Amino acid sequence: MRIIRGMAVGLITEDTRKRILLREVAMGIAMCFFLSLIGFFRVHFSAHTTTNETIAITVSLSAIVFFSVIIGSMLPFFLKFVGFDPVHASTSIQVIMDISGVLITCIISTLILKQVK
């Protein structure tokens, strides 16, 4: 929402776009680290969870958070580039992340847990 608002009021220009996107990548990495750490301990200490399941859930959580931050920050720029109003990114990102979150979890869990058998 900050990027959409910044674009609307003219705070984000072609000159500041790269700096803002780099800041969003750094924020995504920080959020991945802290949320994955919390998620790891939450899953690891719950009953009946194996180490491989804990790793699968933690890696999935990390990928979803990072992907969300990157897509959420780049989608308004993409929509503006193709000629749509960037404000549509706010509603689109939720649908995109719901679908991709399930896909990311299924793919990562399959890759990690398949090696157990």
PyMOL commands that set and color helices and strands:
alter all, ss='L'
color gray80, all
select helices_A, chain A and resi 2-9+14-44+51-81+86-114
alter helices_A, ss='H'
color red, helices_A
deselect
rebuild
show_as cartoon
